[in-house]
Structure formats: C-alpha cells, structure tokens
C-alpha cells in the first residue's frame, strides 16, 4: 500500500482531501468526506481501522475529474469510534487518503437532534435556521456563530431559531 498524502502519483490518481478528525456525541450522526482526482471514475472504499466499512450510506459527487465521496454514520455508537480513511486502487496499486480519528463521547453530554444540515436559499431573501439539541444537562443552551463570531450575545434554550435577514 502507498500513502501519498495529496502528492501527485505517476498513475494519475490522488486524494485531494482526506477525512477530518471529529468528536461527536453518542446518538448523533456524522458525515465523513474524501475527495479524489483522476482520469477515470475511481472506485473508492471507506476503511475503519484498516478494514473496509460495509455501508449503504456512501455518496459519490462527480465534478469533472474530481469525485467527492461521503460516508454518513447515523446514530453513532461508541463502537463507531476509530481511524477512518479512503482507499482507491489504480493499476494494482492501492492508494490511501490521510487518516482521521472519529471520537465518540458517551451519553451524558448534549447532542444535536437532528444533526444540522446545509440549506439552499435564494439570495437576498430572509430565512430561518433551526437548531435542536438535547442533554443532559438540561436545559441545553444554543449559541449561534457565523464566521467565528458569536451572532447573539445571549444563549437561547433549545430549540432555537435564528432569523437571517438575507
């Protein structure tokens, strides 16, 4: 196996991005991401602790010669914790992405229900974002952040709604 950590390969396939280290609460969902570039549609597999992950929640998003590959884990359990990475093969050579650690915190800490997701909105129109989290400890307080800056100075109790002017 060869781990090239985003370097160009003579075979023409390389990983542009590997998964990121994450810490999640037990019971929440998580989405891991890899991006691979190559001349042909590569077959990409997810590995956990060096073993192939058997999942029906894989998603491939093609863009020219780039493929974004996602693995979604719903209702994460302590057993989902471990080392994740992507693997592809070209001309008999296995190529690995960088690896990332998924840490799972045990029950007893607040977590999102459901996990926040991306939204698409029309430019200039107002919209609402909703965040729901449960504890313990209760009540769970929600703090909204935008670009590393806290949006409101006062935390809201869950569920919380943020109105964005547009």
N, C-alpha and C positions, 0 to 999 in steps of 0.2 A: 504494500500500500504506500501511496505517496501523499504527503500533506504539503501542499504548496502555498497555503495561506495567502491567496489572492495574487500569486505571481502568474505570469503568462506561461502556458505549457506548450511544448512543441506540438502536442496533439490538437491544440486549438480550443480546448475546453478549460474553463477556470471558474472558480467561485468568486463572485463579486462581493457577496456578503454572506456571513455565517450567522447563526442564531446568536441572540444576546443573552447574557446572564439575567435571570429573573428570580424574584422571590414572590411567591403567591400564597394566598391563604387557602387552606384546605376547603374544597367545595366550590371554589371559583373556577372559571375557565381561562385558558391561556392559548395564545396563538404564537407559534414559533415560525421564523421566516429565514429562508436562504434564497440567494439569487445566484444563478449560474449563467454563464455566457458561452456560446459555442456555435458551430456551424449547423449542427443538426439538432433535432428535438431530443434532448438528453433524457434518459431515464434516471430520475433522482429518487433516492431512498432516504428515509429518516432512520438514524441509529440512536439507540439509547444504551449507554454503557457498552458500546461496541456491537450490540445486537440489533437486527432490523426490527423496526416498530411496525406492527401489523395494525393498520388503521384505515378506516373508510373516510376519515375526515381530512384527507390530503386535498390541496387545491393548487393547480398549476395556472399561472397567468402569463401567457406569452407576450413578448414585446420585441419585435424584430428578432435579434439573435440573443435575447435575454429572456430567461424564464424565472419568474418569482414563484417560489414553492413554499406553501404554508402547511403547517401541521397544527390542528386545533385539538386541544385536550379539554373535554368538558368535565366539569365536576372533578377537579384534580384531587387525587388522594396522595397520602404520604408515599405510597409505592411508585408514584409518577416522578418523584424526585430523582435526579441523576444527571448524567453528562449526555447532552444531545448534540448531534452534528448531522450534516447531509453527506451523502455519498453518491457519486456517479461513476461511470466507467466508460472509457473510450479505448478502443483497440486493445482490450485486455488489461488496461492499466486502471486501477481503482484510484479515484481522486476524492479526497476528503476536504470538507469545509473546516473552518476553525470550529472548535467545540465551545459549548456554553453550558453552564450549570443551571439547572432548574431546582430551586429550593422550595419546599412546601412547608409553610408554617402550620402547626397543629391547630385544631379548633380552639376557640377562646380568644381569637383576635377578629376584629371586624373584617368583613369582606363584601365585595360588590355583588348584588343580585338584581338584575343580570349584570354581567361584565360590560363596561362602557364600550360602545362601538362607534366606528366612523359614520358620519352622516353627510349627505349631499344636500346643499341648499342653493337657492338662487341668490346671486349677488345683489346686495342692497336691500334684501327683504329680511325683516326680523324673524327670529326663530328661537325655540326653547331647547335647552339641553336638560335632561333629567338624570339624576343620579340617585340610586337606591342602594343602601348598604345596611347590613345587619351586624350585630355584635354577638357576643359580649365584648366590651362593656356596652351597655345601653344607657342613655341614648347615644347613637352614633352621630358624630358631627361631621358635616361635609364642608370642605374648603375648596373653592374654585380657583384654579390657576390658569393663566394664559401667558405663554412665552416666558415662564419662570417668574412671573409676577402674580401675587395674590390679587384676584379680581375684587373681592369684597373683604372688608376688614373683619366682619363678624361671621363666624361659622354658623351654618344652618343645621338643624336637625334633619336626619334622613326621614323621608325622601326630600331631596332638594331640587329646585328648578332654577336654572339660570336663563334669563331672557337676554338675548343678544340683539342689539338694535339693528344690525345688518351691515 
